């Protein structure tokens, strides 16, 4: 096993194996994705590269799941990296510390998707990743498309109060991407506080929002007994307005967050 070999002093050899091929050898860029969020960006920005995706690339909540078909999957391990010899590794949360250190020591470009609270953060991520993947023009085109989608959604909610809620019973206050999605569609976030937090069932009963914005509810086997599915909320939702956001637009701080905003606008 590679771990045993490393203990025996094989780190230098790993660095040699991971090293990039000589420039004289012409081959496609090799890109390794370490998690589902990274899969989305890699598939959108470098479908022409030699790609290895994470095991969750085609899950139901993956935005680019259809594009993932036909691409090989590998686990985010040092063994997999040694075998594949990537030029660029893309990650959001995937990969442990030792793996990332070995990659960087070997001169492999590690591009990290930073967490995003607003669309400016997403634009920055797109630009950074597209440069790392050597397709800056595609990044700018992606940003332009996202901004066009946001323009279609802008102001449609007309300042009405909306409460975001997951099936597990969480909501999103200020300084979250969900808050930015609501505001992008012209809604006012009825959730108080900052960040993601458990939703108060009693507060909802005492002061129900004008609009429920539900996330991850189409995943029926997930949190089927969560607060968001509590029986007391069903008649409230039946009387009010309910807008559902696909999980695929929420699992990752990607350009498709604009699609979530447009979805809210179209359902208003």
NUVO-860602 format. One record per residue (C-alpha): residue number from 0; x, y, z. Coordinates in steps of 0.5 Angstrom, whole numbers, always signed. Each point is the difference from the previous one (the first is absolute). Layout:
BEGIN
[node NUM; [X; Y; Z]]
...
This chain:
BEGIN
[node 0; [+0; +0; +0]]
[node 1; [+2; +7; -1]]
[node 2; [-1; +2; +7]]
[node 3; [+5; -5; +2]]
[node 4; [+5; +2; -5]]
[node 5; [+0; +7; +2]]
[node 6; [+2; -2; +7]]
[node 7; [+6; -3; -3]]
[node 8; [+2; +6; -3]]
[node 9; [-3; +0; -7]]
[node 10; [-3; +7; +0]]
[node 11; [+5; +3; -5]]
[node 12; [-2; -5; -5]]
[node 13; [-7; +2; +1]]
[node 14; [+2; +7; -2]]
[node 15; [+4; -3; -6]]
[node 16; [-6; -4; -2]]
[node 17; [-5; +6; +1]]
[node 18; [+4; +5; -4]]
[node 19; [-2; +3; -6]]
[node 20; [+2; -4; -7]]
[node 21; [+5; +4; -4]]
[node 22; [-3; +6; -4]]
[node 23; [+3; -4; -6]]
[node 24; [-6; -5; +1]]
[node 25; [-6; +2; -3]]
[node 26; [-6; -2; +4]]
[node 27; [-7; +2; +2]]
[node 28; [+0; +4; +7]]
[node 29; [-1; -5; +6]]
[node 30; [-5; +2; +5]]
[node 31; [-2; -3; +6]]
[node 32; [-6; +2; +4]]
[node 33; [-1; -2; +7]]
[node 34; [-7; +1; +2]]
[node 35; [-7; +1; -3]]
[node 36; [+1; +8; +0]]
[node 37; [+6; +0; -4]]
[node 38; [-3; -5; -5]]
[node 39; [-5; +5; -2]]
[node 40; [+5; +5; -1]]
[node 41; [+5; -5; -4]]
[node 42; [-5; -2; -4]]
[node 43; [-3; +7; -2]]
[node 44; [+7; +3; -1]]
[node 45; [+4; -6; -3]]
[node 46; [-4; -5; -3]]
[node 47; [+6; -1; -5]]
[node 48; [+5; -2; +5]]
[node 49; [+2; -7; +2]]
[node 50; [-5; +0; +6]]
[node 51; [+0; -4; +7]]
[node 52; [-6; +1; +4]]
[node 53; [-3; -1; +7]]
[node 54; [-4; -6; +1]]
[node 55; [-6; +5; +1]]
[node 56; [+0; +3; -7]]
[node 57; [-6; -3; -2]]
[node 58; [-4; +0; +6]]
[node 59; [-7; +3; +0]]
[node 60; [+2; +7; +3]]
[node 61; [+5; +1; -5]]
[node 62; [-1; +6; -5]]
[node 63; [+4; -3; -5]]
[node 64; [-2; -7; +1]]
[node 65; [-1; -2; -7]]
[node 66; [+6; +3; -3]]
[node 67; [+4; -5; +5]]
[node 68; [-2; -6; -4]]
[node 69; [+6; -3; -3]]
[node 70; [+5; +3; +4]]
[node 71; [+4; -4; +5]]
[node 72; [-1; +0; +8]]
[node 73; [+6; -1; +5]]
[node 74; [+0; +1; +7]]
[node 75; [+4; +6; +3]]
[node 76; [+6; -3; +2]]
[node 77; [+7; +0; +0]]
[node 78; [+0; -7; -4]]
[node 79; [-4; +3; -5]]
[node 80; [+4; +6; -1]]
[node 81; [+6; -4; -1]]
[node 82; [-3; -4; -5]]
[node 83; [-4; +6; -4]]
[node 84; [+6; +5; +0]]
[node 85; [-5; +6; +0]]
[node 86; [+3; +7; -2]]
[node 87; [-6; +3; +3]]
[node 88; [-4; -2; +6]]
[node 89; [-7; +4; +2]]
[node 90; [-3; -1; +7]]
[node 91; [-5; +4; +4]]
[node 92; [+0; -5; +6]]
[node 93; [+3; -6; -2]]
[node 94; [+7; -3; +1]]
[node 95; [+4; +0; +7]]
[node 96; [+6; +4; +2]]
[node 97; [+5; -5; -1]]
[node 98; [-3; -1; -8]]
[node 99; [+0; +7; -1]]
[node 100; [+7; +1; +3]]
[node 101; [+3; -5; -5]]
[node 102; [-3; +3; -6]]
[node 103; [+2; +7; +2]]
[node 104; [+7; -3; +1]]
[node 105; [+0; -4; -7]]
[node 106; [-2; +7; -3]]
[node 107; [-7; -2; -2]]
[node 108; [-4; +6; +0]]
[node 109; [-6; -1; +5]]
[node 110; [-6; +5; -1]]
[node 111; [-4; +1; +6]]
[node 112; [-8; +2; -1]]
[node 113; [-1; +5; +6]]
[node 114; [-6; +0; +4]]
[node 115; [-5; +5; -3]]
[node 116; [-5; +5; +3]]
[node 117; [-2; +4; -6]]
[node 118; [+1; +0; -7]]
[node 119; [+6; +4; +0]]
[node 120; [+4; -5; +3]]
[node 121; [-3; -5; -5]]
[node 122; [+3; +4; -5]]
[node 123; [+7; +0; +3]]
[node 124; [+0; -7; +1]]
[node 125; [-2; -1; -8]]
[node 126; [+6; +5; -2]]
[node 127; [+5; -4; +5]]
[node 128; [-2; -7; -3]]
[node 129; [+0; +2; -7]]
[node 130; [+7; +3; +0]]
[node 131; [+2; -6; +4]]
[node 132; [-3; -5; -6]]
[node 133; [+3; +5; -5]]
[node 134; [-7; +2; -3]]
[node 135; [-1; +7; +3]]
[node 136; [-4; +2; -6]]
[node 137; [-5; -6; +2]]
[node 138; [+0; +3; +7]]
[node 139; [-2; +7; -3]]
[node 140; [-6; -3; -4]]
[node 141; [-3; -4; +6]]
[node 142; [+0; +6; +4]]
[node 143; [-3; +4; -6]]
[node 144; [-6; -6; +0]]
[node 145; [-1; +1; +7]]
[node 146; [+0; +7; +1]]
[node 147; [-6; +0; -6]]
[node 148; [-4; -5; +4]]
[node 149; [+1; +4; +6]]
[node 150; [-3; +6; -4]]
[node 151; [-6; -4; -2]]
[node 152; [-1; -1; +7]]
[node 153; [+1; +6; +3]]
[node 154; [-6; +4; +4]]
[node 155; [-5; -5; -2]]
[node 156; [-1; -2; +8]]
[node 157; [-2; +7; +1]]
[node 158; [+2; +0; +7]]
[node 159; [-4; -5; +3]]
[node 160; [+2; -4; +6]]
[node 161; [+2; -7; -1]]
[node 162; [+3; -5; +4]]
[node 163; [+5; -5; -2]]
[node 164; [-1; -7; +3]]
[node 165; [+4; -7; -1]]
[node 166; [-4; -7; +1]]
[node 167; [+5; -1; +6]]
[node 168; [-3; +7; +3]]
[node 169; [+6; +5; -1]]
[node 170; [-1; +7; -3]]
[node 171; [+5; +5; -2]]
[node 172; [+1; +7; +2]]
[node 173; [+4; +6; -2]]
[node 174; [+7; -1; -3]]
[node 175; [-2; -7; -3]]
[node 176; [+0; -2; -7]]
[node 177; [-8; -1; +1]]
[node 178; [-1; +7; +2]]
[node 179; [+4; +3; -6]]
[node 180; [-5; -5; -5]]
[node 181; [-6; +3; +4]]
[node 182; [+2; +7; -1]]
[node 183; [+2; -1; -7]]
[node 184; [-7; -2; -2]]
[node 185; [-3; +6; +4]]
[node 186; [-2; -4; +6]]
[node 187; [+1; +3; +7]]
[node 188; [+3; -6; +5]]
[node 189; [-5; -1; +6]]
[node 190; [+6; -4; +4]]
[node 191; [+3; +4; +5]]
[node 192; [+7; -1; +2]]
[node 193; [+6; -1; -4]]
[node 194; [+3; -7; -3]]
[node 195; [-4; -7; +0]]
[node 196; [-4; -1; +6]]
[node 197; [-5; -5; +2]]
[node 198; [-7; +3; -1]]
[node 199; [-5; +1; +5]]
[node 200; [-6; -4; -1]]
[node 201; [-4; +5; +6]]
[node 202; [+2; +6; -4]]
[node 203; [-3; -2; -6]]
[node 204; [-6; -2; +3]]
[node 205; [-1; +7; +3]]
[node 206; [+2; +4; -6]]
[node 207; [+0; -5; -6]]
[node 208; [+4; +3; -6]]
[node 209; [-4; +3; -7]]
[node 210; [+5; -5; -4]]
[node 211; [+3; -7; +2]]
[node 212; [+6; -1; -4]]
[node 213; [+2; -7; +1]]
[node 214; [+7; -4; -2]]
[node 215; [+1; -7; +0]]
[node 216; [-7; -2; +1]]
[node 217; [+0; -4; -7]]
[node 218; [+5; -5; +4]]
[node 219; [-6; -4; +3]]
[node 220; [+5; -5; +4]]
[node 221; [+4; +6; +3]]
[node 222; [-2; +2; +6]]
[node 223; [-7; -2; -1]]
[node 224; [-2; +1; +8]]
[node 225; [+4; +7; +0]]
[node 226; [-3; +6; +3]]
[node 227; [-2; +2; -7]]
[node 228; [-5; -5; -1]]
[node 229; [-3; +1; +6]]
[node 230; [-8; -1; +0]]
[node 231; [-1; +6; +3]]
[node 232; [+3; +4; -6]]
[node 233; [-4; -4; -6]]
[node 234; [-6; +4; +1]]
[node 235; [+4; +7; +0]]
[node 236; [+3; -2; -6]]
[node 237; [-7; -2; -3]]
[node 238; [-2; +7; +2]]
[node 239; [+6; +4; -2]]
[node 240; [+5; +0; -6]]
[node 241; [+5; -5; -1]]
[node 242; [+6; +0; -5]]
[node 243; [+5; -6; +0]]
[node 244; [+7; +1; -2]]
[node 245; [+3; -7; -3]]
[node 246; [+6; -2; +4]]
[node 247; [+4; +0; -6]]
[node 248; [+0; +7; +0]]
[node 249; [+2; +1; +8]]
[node 250; [+5; -6; +1]]
[node 251; [+6; +5; -2]]
[node 252; [+2; +7; -1]]
[node 253; [+0; +0; -7]]
[node 254; [-3; +4; -6]]
[node 255; [-6; -4; +0]]
[node 256; [-2; +4; +6]]
[node 257; [-3; +5; -5]]
[node 258; [-4; -5; -2]]
[node 259; [-3; -1; +7]]
[node 260; [-2; +7; +0]]
[node 261; [-3; +0; -7]]
[node 262; [-4; -6; +2]]
[node 263; [-3; +4; +6]]
[node 264; [-1; +6; -5]]
[node 265; [-4; -5; -4]]
[node 266; [-4; -2; +5]]
[node 267; [-2; +6; +3]]
